[in-house]
Amino acid sequence: MSDRPAVFFDRDGTLMEEVDYCNNPADVRAIAGAAAGLARLSEAGWMIVIITNQSGLSSGKITQAQYEAVNAELGRQLDGLIDAVYFCPDASANPTHRRKPGTGMLDEASSDHGIDLARSWMIGDKDIDILCGQNAGCRTILVETGYGKKHLSVGANFIAPDVSAAMEIVLGHLPE
Ligand SMILES: [Mg+2]
């Protein structure tokens, strides 16, 4: 299997504006400039993967159908440029290794799609996103949207004002 590099994105607060336990597609707002950046990443050869914790699925705040409707709306707003989505329904109090900062979802994506984690990036707005990327050996970018301003000291490789700026950083590092 040939190894491709990927850019892993957190969803809520990173690719779309933060809505606590978003369960309504009418509340989905892609971050400005996200679709244009994804198009450039895709063109440059990066695989684009969403990695999202969705504990609302196990607490009953989000149904599976609502989760899927929200994802579909985000995908539509992002011009169908998302190659794959991995989600973890675990409760935060009772996580498996799939829940970020665990690397289970990245490991699955790597196995499913032949992704080279060492050449990949993780972009997110929380400490758990950055720690997940670090745990998997990815380079990391913290965005200041969503909860990002609360997690500036987590030790990401880069900090960017939003996902659009984060993708500019990735685009400055061509897939090797
Ligand atoms: Mg987030």
Residues whose N, C-alpha, C, O or C-beta is under 5 A from the ligand:
A	BS01	MG	D10 R11 D12 G13 T14 D125 G146
